[in-house]
Amino acid sequence: MIFYSYNEFEDDVKTLAREIKDNFNPDAIVAIARGGMSLGHSLAVALNTRNLFSLNSI
């Protein structure tokens, strides 16, 4: 079992947000439900956007 701490998650989100900001300015973020919403929300906060949409797959 691998433990992925919140601090690691937070560092990874900051790194990803910085890379996104350096390369383009997204109009919206699409997060996959059932696993991607935490990352989507955190990225939306880091990128200062309220355009977060979810996609559900069954």
C-alpha positions as CSV (number, residue, x, y, z in Angstrom):
1,M,0.0,0.0,0.0
2,I,1.3,3.5,-0.9
3,F,0.4,6.4,1.3
4,Y,-0.2,9.7,-0.6
5,S,-0.4,12.5,1.9
6,Y,-2.3,15.7,1.6
7,N,1.0,17.6,1.6
8,E,2.2,15.6,-1.4
9,F,-1.1,16.2,-3.1
10,E,-0.9,20.0,-2.4
11,D,2.6,20.2,-3.8
12,D,1.7,18.2,-6.9
13,V,-1.3,20.5,-7.5
14,K,0.9,23.6,-7.2
15,T,3.4,22.2,-9.6
16,L,0.7,21.2,-12.1
17,A,-1.0,24.6,-11.8
18,R,2.3,26.4,-12.4
19,E,2.9,24.3,-15.5
20,I,-0.6,25.0,-16.8
21,K,-0.2,28.8,-16.2
22,D,3.1,28.8,-18.0
23,N,1.7,27.1,-21.1
24,F,-1.8,28.3,-21.6
25,N,-4.8,29.9,-20.0
26,P,-7.7,27.4,-19.8
27,D,-11.3,28.7,-20.1
28,A,-12.6,25.7,-18.0
29,I,-11.5,22.6,-16.2
30,V,-13.3,19.2,-16.8
31,A,-12.9,16.7,-14.0
32,I,-13.9,13.0,-14.2
33,A,-16.3,12.1,-11.5
34,R,-15.4,9.2,-9.1
35,G,-11.9,10.1,-8.6
36,G,-11.0,13.4,-10.3
37,M,-13.2,15.9,-8.5
38,S,-10.7,16.6,-5.7
39,L,-7.9,17.3,-8.2
40,G,-10.3,19.4,-10.4
41,H,-11.5,21.5,-7.4
42,S,-7.9,22.0,-6.2
43,L,-6.8,23.0,-9.7
44,A,-9.7,25.4,-10.1
45,V,-8.8,27.1,-6.8
46,A,-5.1,27.3,-7.8
47,L,-5.9,28.7,-11.2
48,N,-8.5,31.1,-9.8
49,T,-11.4,29.9,-12.0
50,R,-15.0,29.0,-11.2
51,N,-15.4,27.1,-14.5
52,L,-15.2,23.5,-13.2
53,F,-17.3,20.9,-14.9
54,S,-17.7,17.2,-14.2
55,L,-18.0,14.3,-16.5
56,N,-19.5,11.0,-15.3
57,S,-18.8,7.7,-16.9
58,I,-20.9,4.6,-16.1
